[in-house]
Amino acid sequence: MKTMLKGSLPKLSDIFPPTDHQDRETFTPNAFYPNLSEWLKRSHLKAESEWFAAIAALENILLQNQNNAAAGRGLILSGPTALVRESKALTGFKFGVFTVKALKHLPWLGLQLPSQEKSAADISPTEIHELPLLPTDPIANERFCLVFSESFALLLVLGEDQWGLSSFQFSFDPVLTQQAWQQLRQRLVNLRYPQIETLEAIIEANGSPSPDYRLVSQFSRQLLQNLPDQSNLDLKKTKSPINAEITPPKEDNSNLESGCDLELLRALTHEIRTPLTTIRTITRLLLKRAKVTEDVEKYLETIDLECSEQIQRMELIFRAAELGINPLGDKPIQLIPIALEKVFQDSIPRWQKQAKRRNVNLEVNVPKKLPSVISDPNLLDQMLNGVVEKCTRSMASGGLLQVHISTAGNQLKMQFQTQIKSPNLTLKALGKVLMFQPETGSLSLNMKVTKNLFQALGGKFIVREKPEEGEILTIFLPLGRIK
């Protein structure tokens, strides 16, 4: 079975049926050599331009049909930001935005939400309501808009297609729009959002209308009219909203040196991630394509996994440097209760693959009942993967890595113990963040940065060296209870 590395929750782009686009179907490495990276960039820019053209077309349709919309009868759900900016277009609609920031307003995190007794009529039609989303949810990396009105329902998604390539898709199909709502609804149920009934009432009131063919034609025509001339796109000069989001803030003179270090690390991260992303994309295309032998399939899956791990490692290194220079950052750490069963269900198979590649035996002792912990799910996952990677890389072939998980008072205790440590391995400091291992060529976070990151997660990281027994790494995390 061909394993694609996906999150546990489905993406909205997965709702759409697979496409057999000619560009994907006729893919061979020689077809794009030597300009594969440029082709991938153009593919992303093409999907993004279609997305913005569709949003502009949607705004026009809403404005032209606003007189036919009863006040408060429509609903527009989007993520990760509000999309329709014309206030007139919102006259007949309520608006919800799925965002990670809304997590802090959930009642079981100790903060107040508006009264659960508030009815749909009590909510201002022009008010934008934030709906909670976990940082690790795959739709946090998609851009989407779901519209329900008396005359039509529409789903817009900018994500990835079945090949793992950037893709924009839309549909007026009532079945697909209802499937999209059910996916979003389930996320709200999981996070105990108290006003689901308000949203359901609006959607049920509109039913599942089949749109007039003239409206669909009007939307498609305006989408095409809003598209830029692709032949005139200059990849080096084009500035997309994604680029705008990652543009670093200007540093003052006191932080000039740190800012330069961060910029250098940002550039290195980009230069390393780009070819790895290209290799991973080719690998996934080959896995999706033809009949391959079982051995070749295993090799391709290993390449996919290795690329994903290296990309994640570079993201973690840059995140660590960013937090060291600017603790608040553009993406502050979100500490929320998370279920450990889910964490280990996803992580242990990945750790086993990591250990197997290094010919290291992995033994994980997990208690039958696990509590929840307070942490940042995405950062915790990256940190635990990094700890396992550090252990397996430093061990000799045939060594044993033991992981013991238990509770200690009001904390979770995770202990990683290595045996048969590889001899003659040296670590050299590389700047203020990294350590370099010349024998293996691997990079890792230094001890101070690692401890600071676990401290930012509300925990503690301790390392003990035992000459006869190897190394013991212990992680403590605060327990949390979801009421």
LOVO-707054 format. One record per residue (C-alpha): residue number from 1; x, y, z. Coordinates in steps of 0.02 Angstrom, whole numbers, plus 50000, padded with zeros to 5 digits. Layout:
REM residues N
+-----+-------+-------+-------+
!  nr !    c1 !    c2 !    c3 !
+-----+-------+-------+-------+
! NUM !     X !     Y !     Z !
...
+-----+-------+-------+-------+
END
This chain:
REM residues 483
+-----+-------+-------+-------+
!  nr !    c1 !    c2 !    c3 !
+-----+-------+-------+-------+
!   1 ! 50000 ! 50000 ! 50000 !
!   2 ! 50067 ! 50171 ! 49953 !
!   3 ! 50081 ! 50279 ! 50107 !
!   4 ! 50062 ! 50466 ! 50085 !
!   5 ! 50112 ! 50569 ! 50236 !
!   6 ! 49949 ! 50655 ! 50283 !
!   7 ! 49880 ! 50722 ! 50444 !
!   8 ! 49751 ! 50627 ! 50543 !
!   9 ! 49614 ! 50752 ! 50498 !
!  10 ! 49556 ! 50766 ! 50316 !
!  11 ! 49591 ! 50921 ! 50214 !
!  12 ! 49454 ! 51017 ! 50125 !
!  13 ! 49547 ! 50991 ! 49961 !
!  14 ! 49523 ! 50802 ! 49986 !
!  15 ! 49336 ! 50826 ! 49960 !
!  16 ! 49358 ! 50857 ! 49775 !
!  17 ! 49370 ! 50704 ! 49662 !
!  18 ! 49543 ! 50663 ! 49592 !
!  19 ! 49587 ! 50751 ! 49431 !
!  20 ! 49680 ! 50681 ! 49282 !
!  21 ! 49760 ! 50842 ! 49224 !
!  22 ! 49872 ! 50819 ! 49074 !
!  23 ! 50019 ! 50907 ! 49157 !
!  24 ! 50015 ! 50781 ! 49300 !
!  25 ! 49974 ! 50628 ! 49196 !
!  26 ! 50120 ! 50651 ! 49076 !
!  27 ! 50246 ! 50689 ! 49212 !
!  28 ! 50420 ! 50618 ! 49193 !
!  29 ! 50580 ! 50688 ! 49270 !
!  30 ! 50645 ! 50729 ! 49096 !
!  31 ! 50488 ! 50827 ! 49054 !
!  32 ! 50536 ! 50968 ! 49173 !
!  33 ! 50725 ! 50951 ! 49180 !
!  34 ! 50816 ! 51067 ! 49207 !
!  35 ! 50678 ! 51190 ! 49258 !
!  36 ! 50576 ! 51087 ! 49381 !
!  37 ! 50593 ! 51213 ! 49523 !
!  38 ! 50531 ! 51352 ! 49410 !
!  39 ! 50387 ! 51242 ! 49352 !
!  40 ! 50336 ! 51210 ! 49533 !
!  41 ! 50343 ! 51397 ! 49572 !
!  42 ! 50236 ! 51436 ! 49421 !
!  43 ! 50113 ! 51301 ! 49472 !
!  44 ! 50097 ! 51383 ! 49643 !
!  45 ! 50078 ! 51558 ! 49569 !
!  46 ! 49947 ! 51495 ! 49447 !
!  47 ! 49843 ! 51418 ! 49587 !
!  48 ! 49861 ! 51574 ! 49693 !
!  49 ! 49808 ! 51691 ! 49552 !
!  50 ! 49654 ! 51582 ! 49521 !
!  51 ! 49612 ! 51594 ! 49706 !
!  52 ! 49618 ! 51784 ! 49709 !
!  53 ! 49520 ! 51793 ! 49546 !
!  54 ! 49386 ! 51681 ! 49622 !
!  55 ! 49373 ! 51790 ! 49779 !
!  56 ! 49351 ! 51945 ! 49670 !
!  57 ! 49217 ! 51855 ! 49568 !
!  58 ! 49128 ! 51802 ! 49728 !
!  59 ! 49125 ! 51980 ! 49793 !
!  60 ! 49047 ! 52040 ! 49631 !
!  61 ! 48912 ! 51906 ! 49636 !
!  62 ! 48870 ! 51946 ! 49818 !
!  63 ! 48857 ! 52131 ! 49779 !
!  64 ! 48748 ! 52102 ! 49627 !
!  65 ! 48630 ! 51985 ! 49721 !
!  66 ! 48625 ! 52074 ! 49890 !
!  67 ! 48448 ! 52138 ! 49864 !
!  68 ! 48387 ! 51958 ! 49854 !
!  69 ! 48468 ! 51907 ! 50019 !
!  70 ! 48367 ! 51918 ! 50179 !
!  71 ! 48463 ! 51997 ! 50323 !
!  72 ! 48560 ! 51869 ! 50422 !
!  73 ! 48505 ! 51723 ! 50313 !
!  74 ! 48674 ! 51691 ! 50231 !
!  75 ! 48837 ! 51624 ! 50302 !
!  76 ! 49017 ! 51642 ! 50245 !
!  77 ! 49149 ! 51532 ! 50327 !
!  78 ! 49333 ! 51555 ! 50284 !
!  79 ! 49508 ! 51524 ! 50345 !
!  80 ! 49634 ! 51577 ! 50397 !
!  81 ! 49576 ! 51758 ! 50369 !
!  82 ! 49421 ! 51853 ! 50318 !
!  83 ! 49409 ! 51862 ! 50129 !
!  84 ! 49261 ! 51968 ! 50073 !
!  85 ! 49308 ! 52146 ! 50119 !
!  86 ! 49162 ! 52242 ! 50042 !
!  87 ! 49045 ! 52284 ! 50186 !
!  88 ! 48895 ! 52295 ! 50070 !
!  89 ! 48923 ! 52114 ! 50020 !
!  90 ! 48900 ! 52064 ! 50202 !
!  91 ! 48728 ! 52142 ! 50223 !
!  92 ! 48636 ! 51976 ! 50214 !
!  93 ! 48774 ! 51868 ! 50287 !
!  94 ! 48851 ! 51816 ! 50450 !
!  95 ! 49037 ! 51786 ! 50443 !
!  96 ! 49150 ! 51659 ! 50529 !
!  97 ! 49339 ! 51641 ! 50516 !
!  98 ! 49430 ! 51482 ! 50569 !
!  99 ! 49589 ! 51534 ! 50657 !
! 100 ! 49710 ! 51466 ! 50786 !
! 101 ! 49694 ! 51629 ! 50882 !
! 102 ! 49515 ! 51584 ! 50931 !
! 103 ! 49577 ! 51440 ! 51040 !
! 104 ! 49611 ! 51558 ! 51185 !
! 105 ! 49426 ! 51604 ! 51194 !
! 106 ! 49363 ! 51427 ! 51224 !
! 107 ! 49277 ! 51402 ! 51393 !
! 108 ! 49380 ! 51248 ! 51442 !
! 109 ! 49537 ! 51355 ! 51426 !
! 110 ! 49471 ! 51465 ! 51566 !
! 111 ! 49413 ! 51615 ! 51462 !
! 112 ! 49238 ! 51677 ! 51430 !
! 113 ! 49142 ! 51664 ! 51267 !
! 114 ! 48983 ! 51759 ! 51228 !
! 115 ! 48831 ! 51681 ! 51310 !
! 116 ! 48781 ! 51514 ! 51237 !
! 117 ! 48601 ! 51571 ! 51244 !
! 118 ! 48633 ! 51704 ! 51113 !
! 119 ! 48525 ! 51670 ! 50961 !
! 120 ! 48567 ! 51696 ! 50779 !
! 121 ! 48463 ! 51854 ! 50777 !
! 122 ! 48563 ! 51928 ! 50921 !
! 123 ! 48727 ! 51922 ! 50824 !
! 124 ! 48771 ! 52074 ! 50720 !
! 125 ! 48770 ! 52028 ! 50534 !
! 126 ! 48928 ! 52129 ! 50502 !
! 127 ! 49025 ! 52056 ! 50650 !
! 128 ! 49164 ! 51934 ! 50608 !
! 129 ! 49164 ! 51784 ! 50726 !
! 130 ! 49324 ! 51689 ! 50759 !
! 131 ! 49304 ! 51499 ! 50756 !
! 132 ! 49436 ! 51388 ! 50840 !
! 133 ! 49563 ! 51286 ! 50744 !
! 134 ! 49709 ! 51180 ! 50807 !
! 135 ! 49882 ! 51231 ! 50744 !
! 136 ! 49912 ! 51052 ! 50685 !
! 137 ! 49750 ! 51043 ! 50585 !
! 138 ! 49793 ! 51021 ! 50399 !
! 139 ! 49664 ! 51150 ! 50347 !
! 140 ! 49766 ! 51279 ! 50443 !
! 141 ! 49883 ! 51269 ! 50292 !
! 142 ! 49742 ! 51287 ! 50166 !
! 143 ! 49645 ! 51441 ! 50114 !
! 144 ! 49459 ! 51412 ! 50096 !
! 145 ! 49290 ! 51497 ! 50084 !
! 146 ! 49121 ! 51413 ! 50107 !
! 147 ! 48965 ! 51513 ! 50063 !
! 148 ! 48784 ! 51470 ! 50103 !
! 149 ! 48644 ! 51578 ! 50035 !
! 150 ! 48463 ! 51561 ! 49980 !
! 151 ! 48511 ! 51544 ! 49797 !
! 152 ! 48675 ! 51447 ! 49801 !
! 153 ! 48812 ! 51365 ! 49903 !
! 154 ! 48994 ! 51380 ! 49850 !
! 155 ! 49158 ! 51303 ! 49907 !
! 156 ! 49328 ! 51379 ! 49863 !
! 157 ! 49490 ! 51294 ! 49916 !
! 158 ! 49672 ! 51336 ! 49885 !
! 159 ! 49771 ! 51183 ! 49941 !
! 160 ! 49855 ! 51032 ! 49864 !
! 161 ! 49791 ! 50907 ! 49737 !
! 162 ! 49817 ! 50719 ! 49745 !
! 163 ! 49994 ! 50744 ! 49678 !
! 164 ! 50042 ! 50858 ! 49821 !
! 165 ! 50051 ! 51009 ! 49705 !
! 166 ! 49971 ! 51180 ! 49733 !
! 167 ! 49794 ! 51180 ! 49666 !
! 168 ! 49640 ! 51292 ! 49668 !
! 169 ! 49470 ! 51208 ! 49658 !
! 170 ! 49290 ! 51266 ! 49674 !
! 171 ! 49118 ! 51187 ! 49669 !
! 172 ! 48934 ! 51237 ! 49675 !
! 173 ! 48886 ! 51055 ! 49702 !
! 174 ! 48768 ! 51046 ! 49855 !
! 175 ! 48840 ! 50875 ! 49902 !
! 176 ! 49020 ! 50939 ! 49909 !
! 177 ! 48974 ! 51098 ! 50002 !
! 178 ! 48880 ! 50995 ! 50133 !
! 179 ! 49031 ! 50879 ! 50149 !
! 180 ! 49140 ! 51032 ! 50179 !
! 181 ! 49023 ! 51095 ! 50314 !
! 182 ! 49021 ! 50925 ! 50399 !
! 183 ! 49211 ! 50927 ! 50405 !
! 184 ! 49213 ! 51101 ! 50481 !
! 185 ! 49070 ! 51058 ! 50599 !
! 186 ! 49164 ! 50906 ! 50666 !
! 187 ! 49313 ! 51016 ! 50708 !
! 188 ! 49199 ! 51133 ! 50807 !
! 189 ! 49122 ! 50984 ! 50898 !
! 190 ! 49295 ! 50917 ! 50943 !
! 191 ! 49343 ! 51086 ! 51016 !
! 192 ! 49176 ! 51107 ! 51108 !
! 193 ! 49128 ! 51268 ! 51019 !
! 194 ! 48966 ! 51321 ! 51105 !
! 195 ! 48876 ! 51408 ! 50959 !
! 196 ! 48869 ! 51268 ! 50831 !
! 197 ! 48679 ! 51272 ! 50835 !
! 198 ! 48679 ! 51452 ! 50775 !
! 199 ! 48780 ! 51405 ! 50621 !
! 200 ! 48676 ! 51248 ! 50590 !
! 201 ! 48514 ! 51348 ! 50597 !
! 202 ! 48575 ! 51465 ! 50459 !
! 203 ! 48634 ! 51322 ! 50348 !
! 204 ! 48474 ! 51221 ! 50372 !
! 205 ! 48369 ! 51375 ! 50334 !
! 206 ! 48455 ! 51391 ! 50165 !
! 207 ! 48443 ! 51205 ! 50126 !
! 208 ! 48548 ! 51139 ! 49982 !
! 209 ! 48499 ! 51245 ! 49833 !
! 210 ! 48553 ! 51196 ! 49658 !
! 211 ! 48618 ! 51358 ! 49582 !
! 212 ! 48548 ! 51437 ! 49426 !
! 213 ! 48662 ! 51394 ! 49279 !
! 214 ! 48672 ! 51580 ! 49238 !
! 215 ! 48747 ! 51617 ! 49408 !
! 216 ! 48879 ! 51481 ! 49385 !
! 217 ! 48919 ! 51548 ! 49212 !
! 218 ! 48930 ! 51725 ! 49281 !
! 219 ! 49051 ! 51670 ! 49417 !
! 220 ! 49161 ! 51571 ! 49296 !
! 221 ! 49165 ! 51714 ! 49172 !
! 222 ! 49215 ! 51842 ! 49304 !
! 223 ! 49347 ! 51723 ! 49374 !
! 224 ! 49427 ! 51711 ! 49202 !
! 225 ! 49418 ! 51900 ! 49178 !
! 226 ! 49508 ! 51928 ! 49344 !
! 227 ! 49652 ! 51811 ! 49303 !
! 228 ! 49820 ! 51897 ! 49267 !
! 229 ! 49916 ! 51861 ! 49108 !
! 230 ! 50020 ! 51709 ! 49159 !
! 231 ! 50146 ! 51738 ! 49021 !
! 232 ! 50196 ! 51903 ! 49100 !
! 233 ! 50226 ! 51834 ! 49274 !
! 234 ! 50403 ! 51871 ! 49334 !
! 235 ! 50442 ! 51742 ! 49467 !
! 236 ! 50582 ! 51844 ! 49541 !
! 237 ! 50479 ! 52003 ! 49556 !
! 238 ! 50308 ! 51933 ! 49599 !
! 239 ! 50257 ! 51970 ! 49777 !
! 240 ! 50120 ! 51856 ! 49841 !
! 241 ! 50029 ! 51871 ! 50007 !
! 242 ! 50128 ! 51721 ! 50067 !
! 243 ! 50290 ! 51815 ! 50038 !
! 244 ! 50217 ! 51964 ! 50127 !
! 245 ! 50175 ! 51858 ! 50278 !
! 246 ! 50353 ! 51795 ! 50301 !
! 247 ! 50437 ! 51962 ! 50275 !
! 248 ! 50530 ! 51994 ! 50438 !
! 249 ! 50498 ! 52153 ! 50538 !
! 250 ! 50629 ! 52288 ! 50535 !
! 251 ! 50751 ! 52272 ! 50678 !
! 252 ! 50817 ! 52419 ! 50776 !
! 253 ! 51004 ! 52450 ! 50791 !
! 254 ! 51018 ! 52356 ! 50956 !
! 255 ! 50958 ! 52196 ! 50872 !
! 256 ! 51050 ! 52220 ! 50707 !
! 257 ! 51173 ! 52077 ! 50734 !
! 258 ! 51036 ! 51957 ! 50790 !
! 259 ! 50928 ! 52012 ! 50643 !
! 260 ! 51070 ! 51975 ! 50522 !
! 261 ! 51094 ! 51802 ! 50598 !
! 262 ! 50908 ! 51768 ! 50582 !
! 263 ! 50907 ! 51827 ! 50401 !
! 264 ! 51055 ! 51714 ! 50361 !
! 265 ! 50968 ! 51566 ! 50442 !
! 266 ! 50807 ! 51608 ! 50350 !
! 267 ! 50901 ! 51609 ! 50184 !
! 268 ! 50988 ! 51444 ! 50223 !
! 269 ! 50824 ! 51365 ! 50276 !
! 270 ! 50745 ! 51418 ! 50112 !
! 271 ! 50891 ! 51355 ! 50007 !
! 272 ! 50888 ! 51186 ! 50094 !
! 273 ! 50699 ! 51165 ! 50094 !
! 274 ! 50675 ! 51209 ! 49910 !
! 275 ! 50771 ! 51061 ! 49833 !
! 276 ! 50704 ! 50943 ! 49967 !
! 277 ! 50526 ! 50997 ! 49927 !
! 278 ! 50561 ! 50969 ! 49742 !
! 279 ! 50630 ! 50795 ! 49775 !
! 280 ! 50482 ! 50753 ! 49886 !
! 281 ! 50360 ! 50813 ! 49753 !
! 282 ! 50443 ! 50705 ! 49619 !
! 283 ! 50441 ! 50557 ! 49738 !
! 284 ! 50255 ! 50576 ! 49773 !
! 285 ! 50218 ! 50595 ! 49589 !
! 286 ! 50310 ! 50433 ! 49554 !
! 287 ! 50218 ! 50345 ! 49696 !
! 288 ! 50051 ! 50404 ! 49624 !
! 289 ! 50098 ! 50356 ! 49447 !
! 290 ! 50142 ! 50195 ! 49379 !
! 291 ! 50158 ! 50020 ! 49438 !
! 292 ! 50318 ! 50007 ! 49535 !
! 293 ! 50394 ! 49855 ! 49617 !
! 294 ! 50379 ! 49832 ! 49804 !
! 295 ! 50564 ! 49869 ! 49828 !
! 296 ! 50556 ! 50029 ! 49726 !
! 297 ! 50401 ! 50083 ! 49821 !
! 298 ! 50493 ! 50061 ! 49987 !
! 299 ! 50640 ! 50163 ! 49922 !
! 300 ! 50524 ! 50303 ! 49866 !
! 301 ! 50432 ! 50304 ! 50032 !
! 302 ! 50600 ! 50313 ! 50122 !
! 303 ! 50650 ! 50463 ! 50016 !
! 304 ! 50482 ! 50545 ! 50053 !
! 305 ! 50503 ! 50517 ! 50240 !
! 306 ! 50684 ! 50576 ! 50242 !
! 307 ! 50641 ! 50736 ! 50147 !
! 308 ! 50493 ! 50771 ! 50262 !
! 309 ! 50602 ! 50748 ! 50417 !
! 310 ! 50739 ! 50862 ! 50350 !
! 311 ! 50612 ! 50995 ! 50303 !
! 312 ! 50535 ! 50983 ! 50477 !
! 313 ! 50708 ! 50993 ! 50557 !
! 314 ! 50750 ! 51153 ! 50463 !
! 315 ! 50582 ! 51228 ! 50512 !
! 316 ! 50618 ! 51186 ! 50694 !
! 317 ! 50793 ! 51261 ! 50686 !
! 318 ! 50726 ! 51423 ! 50613 !
! 319 ! 50583 ! 51427 ! 50739 !
! 320 ! 50707 ! 51405 ! 50881 !
! 321 ! 50815 ! 51547 ! 50817 !
! 322 ! 50663 ! 51658 ! 50791 !
! 323 ! 50601 ! 51628 ! 50968 !
! 324 ! 50775 ! 51660 ! 51037 !
! 325 ! 50784 ! 51831 ! 50954 !
! 326 ! 50600 ! 51878 ! 50967 !
! 327 ! 50508 ! 51772 ! 51098 !
! 328 ! 50337 ! 51837 ! 51044 !
! 329 ! 50368 ! 51818 ! 50858 !
! 330 ! 50237 ! 51817 ! 50721 !
! 331 ! 50175 ! 51645 ! 50778 !
! 332 ! 50165 ! 51644 ! 50968 !
! 333 ! 50164 ! 51475 ! 51053 !
! 334 ! 49986 ! 51416 ! 51089 !
! 335 ! 49977 ! 51306 ! 51244 !
! 336 ! 49818 ! 51201 ! 51244 !
! 337 ! 49763 ! 51033 ! 51318 !
! 338 ! 49807 ! 50890 ! 51200 !
! 339 ! 49769 ! 50704 ! 51214 !
! 340 ! 49927 ! 50599 ! 51232 !
! 341 ! 49845 ! 50447 ! 51152 !
! 342 ! 49837 ! 50543 ! 50989 !
! 343 ! 50015 ! 50610 ! 51007 !
! 344 ! 50090 ! 50437 ! 51029 !
! 345 ! 49975 ! 50355 ! 50902 !
! 346 ! 50048 ! 50470 ! 50769 !
! 347 ! 50227 ! 50480 ! 50835 !
! 348 ! 50278 ! 50303 ! 50883 !
! 349 ! 50264 ! 50229 ! 50705 !
! 350 ! 50369 ! 50375 ! 50643 !
! 351 ! 50499 ! 50347 ! 50780 !
! 352 ! 50507 ! 50163 ! 50733 !
! 353 ! 50547 ! 50208 ! 50553 !
! 354 ! 50681 ! 50330 ! 50611 !
! 355 ! 50761 ! 50197 ! 50720 !
! 356 ! 50750 ! 50063 ! 50586 !
! 357 ! 50842 ! 50173 ! 50460 !
! 358 ! 50987 ! 50190 ! 50584 !
! 359 ! 50980 ! 50004 ! 50628 !
! 360 ! 50934 ! 50048 ! 50807 !
! 361 ! 50810 ! 49949 ! 50911 !
! 362 ! 50669 ! 50052 ! 50986 !
! 363 ! 50573 ! 50001 ! 51141 !
! 364 ! 50428 ! 50112 ! 51198 !
! 365 ! 50339 ! 50081 ! 51364 !
! 366 ! 50172 ! 50172 ! 51367 !
! 367 ! 50046 ! 50154 ! 51511 !
! 368 ! 49871 ! 50096 ! 51468 !
! 369 ! 49791 ! 50258 ! 51526 !
! 370 ! 49867 ! 50423 ! 51473 !
! 371 ! 49818 ! 50596 ! 51535 !
! 372 ! 49813 ! 50753 ! 51430 !
! 373 ! 49955 ! 50880 ! 51436 !
! 374 ! 49963 ! 51068 ! 51410 !
! 375 ! 50074 ! 51106 ! 51261 !
! 376 ! 50086 ! 51169 ! 51082 !
! 377 ! 50043 ! 51015 ! 50975 !
! 378 ! 50145 ! 51062 ! 50823 !
! 379 ! 50302 ! 51118 ! 50914 !
! 380 ! 50293 ! 50971 ! 51036 !
! 381 ! 50284 ! 50849 ! 50891 !
! 382 ! 50436 ! 50928 ! 50810 !
! 383 ! 50534 ! 50930 ! 50973 !
! 384 ! 50498 ! 50746 ! 51012 !
! 385 ! 50548 ! 50696 ! 50836 !
! 386 ! 50708 ! 50795 ! 50859 !
! 387 ! 50748 ! 50706 ! 51023 !
! 388 ! 50724 ! 50535 ! 50942 !
! 389 ! 50829 ! 50589 ! 50793 !
! 390 ! 50968 ! 50651 ! 50908 !
! 391 ! 50969 ! 50486 ! 51003 !
! 392 ! 50969 ! 50371 ! 50851 !
! 393 ! 51103 ! 50471 ! 50759 !
! 394 ! 51221 ! 50461 ! 50908 !
! 395 ! 51202 ! 50273 ! 50932 !
! 396 ! 51303 ! 50131 ! 50859 !
! 397 ! 51220 ! 50006 ! 50744 !
! 398 ! 51122 ! 49878 ! 50843 !
! 399 ! 51100 ! 49992 ! 50993 !
! 400 ! 50943 ! 50003 ! 51099 !
! 401 ! 50840 ! 50160 ! 51129 !
! 402 ! 50716 ! 50141 ! 51271 !
! 403 ! 50573 ! 50264 ! 51297 !
! 404 ! 50480 ! 50260 ! 51464 !
! 405 ! 50322 ! 50364 ! 51488 !
! 406 ! 50245 ! 50391 ! 51660 !
! 407 ! 50170 ! 50524 ! 51772 !
! 408 ! 50265 ! 50611 ! 51911 !
! 409 ! 50148 ! 50715 ! 52020 !
! 410 ! 50065 ! 50845 ! 51910 !
! 411 ! 50186 ! 50815 ! 51766 !
! 412 ! 50210 ! 50691 ! 51627 !
! 413 ! 50382 ! 50611 ! 51626 !
! 414 ! 50461 ! 50549 ! 51463 !
! 415 ! 50631 ! 50466 ! 51477 !
! 416 ! 50740 ! 50424 ! 51327 !
! 417 ! 50885 ! 50308 ! 51371 !
! 418 ! 51019 ! 50261 ! 51245 !
! 419 ! 51133 ! 50110 ! 51251 !
! 420 ! 51289 ! 50067 ! 51150 !
! 421 ! 51328 ! 50247 ! 51107 !
! 422 ! 51432 ! 50269 ! 50950 !
! 423 ! 51614 ! 50307 ! 50995 !
! 424 ! 51719 ! 50453 ! 50936 !
! 425 ! 51573 ! 50567 ! 50895 !
! 426 ! 51609 ! 50750 ! 50925 !
! 427 ! 51496 ! 50902 ! 50930 !
! 428 ! 51552 ! 51075 ! 50878 !
! 429 ! 51459 ! 51236 ! 50914 !
! 430 ! 51393 ! 51324 ! 50759 !
! 431 ! 51334 ! 51497 ! 50810 !
! 432 ! 51217 ! 51523 ! 50956 !
! 433 ! 51085 ! 51397 ! 50905 !
! 434 ! 51162 ! 51245 ! 50820 !
! 435 ! 51280 ! 51100 ! 50852 !
! 436 ! 51372 ! 51013 ! 50710 !
! 437 ! 51426 ! 50831 ! 50709 !
! 438 ! 51571 ! 50815 ! 50584 !
! 439 ! 51567 ! 50624 ! 50579 !
! 440 ! 51386 ! 50618 ! 50519 !
! 441 ! 51364 ! 50793 ! 50449 !
! 442 ! 51207 ! 50818 ! 50553 !
! 443 ! 51144 ! 50979 ! 50630 !
! 444 ! 51049 ! 50990 ! 50793 !
! 445 ! 50992 ! 51120 ! 50918 !
! 446 ! 51114 ! 51152 ! 51058 !
! 447 ! 51069 ! 51107 ! 51237 !
! 448 ! 51027 ! 51284 ! 51293 !
! 449 ! 50907 ! 51314 ! 51148 !
! 450 ! 50825 ! 51143 ! 51172 !
! 451 ! 50798 ! 51177 ! 51357 !
! 452 ! 50726 ! 51349 ! 51318 !
! 453 ! 50603 ! 51275 ! 51192 !
! 454 ! 50540 ! 51145 ! 51315 !
! 455 ! 50526 ! 51283 ! 51445 !
! 456 ! 50421 ! 51384 ! 51321 !
! 457 ! 50309 ! 51231 ! 51308 !
! 458 ! 50286 ! 51238 ! 51496 !
! 459 ! 50403 ! 51091 ! 51527 !
! 460 ! 50581 ! 51046 ! 51572 !
! 461 ! 50723 ! 50954 ! 51483 !
! 462 ! 50863 ! 50865 ! 51578 !
! 463 ! 51013 ! 50768 ! 51509 !
! 464 ! 51121 ! 50648 ! 51610 !
! 465 ! 51276 ! 50561 ! 51545 !
! 466 ! 51317 ! 50387 ! 51612 !
! 467 ! 51483 ! 50321 ! 51544 !
! 468 ! 51434 ! 50140 ! 51568 !
! 469 ! 51250 ! 50154 ! 51523 !
! 470 ! 51241 ! 50288 ! 51389 !
! 471 ! 51137 ! 50446 ! 51393 !
! 472 ! 50971 ! 50481 ! 51480 !
! 473 ! 50861 ! 50623 ! 51416 !
! 474 ! 50711 ! 50666 ! 51524 !
! 475 ! 50565 ! 50778 ! 51475 !
! 476 ! 50434 ! 50843 ! 51596 !
! 477 ! 50270 ! 50918 ! 51532 !
! 478 ! 50126 ! 50992 ! 51635 !
! 479 ! 49970 ! 50885 ! 51645 !
! 480 ! 49805 ! 50958 ! 51587 !
! 481 ! 49626 ! 50906 ! 51609 !
! 482 ! 49490 ! 50941 ! 51482 !
! 483 ! 49332 ! 50969 ! 51581 !
+-----+-------+-------+-------+
END
